Amino acid sequence: MEWVNNFYNKQFQLYKEGLTGPNEEHEEILTKIETLASKPFQSILELGAGGGEFAITAAKKGYDVSAVELVGSRVDYMKKLKNEHNLIGELEIIEGDFYEVDLPKSFDVICYIDGFGIGDDHDQQKLLKRMSNWLKPDGCILIDIYAPWYWASVAGQEMMVGSKLRKYDFDFLNCRMLDTWFDGDENVTQSLRCYSPQDLKMLLEDTGLMLVDIKPGGAMNYKTWQYHENVDLDEAMSYMAKLVPGQGCR
Ligand SMILES: C[S@@+](CC[C@H](N)C(=O)[O-])C[C@H]1O[C@@H](n2cnc3c(N)ncnc32)[C@H](O)[C@@H]1O
């Protein structure tokens, strides 16, 4: 997993000029989380919080958020945003690795928005067990999971992000989406394991968690270059999975 720090730092450097802070997209994510949680809650643990746009949005609405992020440049940006916004709830910014960090608290909702699937299945299970330990007994975990069929279908797709080339690929043997950003002679690649809901159920074995709901996300159509917000699972780039304490699935 050596690529992780390098990729997410480089990606941040390449697109940070275009960042404008929290926006409607983050409010929509919060609405999705509130809807899937299906009951009122107060505390949120966000893993892989990036530049903190979602964490700020939630704290502005009154939630108490603990945001864990590995990459220092992203943490610095999150701290800057925290100073610029009036928050109603608490925002605790934790610079650290979610595989190592010690969190002596438990939470109503734990979320990982975009980016799940970094290591192999054992790494994912280790993280899920850690999440399960940080979760209140009546809480829920909400994770964006990449859908294998979408990422297989866009293998080879290229696009420009500002002046930089980005290319998607798919590792068919290991069911992983590959996302490469080119900057001159240098390039960095993100590699994320994709799971169907059935794969996810198998991954959850022995984690003390069960899958109880999913909500498909949107999809980019590269023939028309249009993004569609709400598509069926068979077309979606990812789906949000709701996990709760328990075995098997409901
Ligand atoms: C695809 S980005 C998504 C960022 C943010 N959630 C969003 O939706 O904009 C994944 C994030 O997870 C962070 N991350 C990856 N591995 C991590 C780890 N082991 N501990 C903490 N954060 C990590 C990365 O640095 C990156 O900011």
The ligand as an ORCA input file, in Angstrom:
! r2SCAN-3c Opt
* xyz 0 1
  C     -10.667      9.058     -2.752
  S     -10.164     10.114     -1.437
  C     -11.726     10.676     -0.835
  C     -11.623     11.885      0.071
  C     -12.961     12.370      0.623
  N     -13.628     11.351      1.414
  C     -13.861     12.817     -0.497
  O     -14.860     12.147     -0.790
  O     -13.537     13.847     -1.119
  C      -9.664      8.938     -0.185
  C      -9.045      9.600      1.040
  O      -8.698      8.591      2.001
  C      -7.452      8.940      2.572
  N      -6.819      7.728      3.111
  C      -6.360      6.668      2.402
  N      -5.819      5.746      3.220
  C      -5.944      6.232      4.471
  C      -5.565      5.731      5.744
  N      -4.948      4.541      5.881
  N      -5.865      6.463      6.835
  C      -6.502      7.666      6.705
  N      -6.886      8.201      5.523
  C      -6.594      7.498      4.408
  C      -6.684      9.537      1.407
  O      -5.564     10.292      1.796
  C      -7.766     10.359      0.723
  O      -7.837     11.666      1.244
*
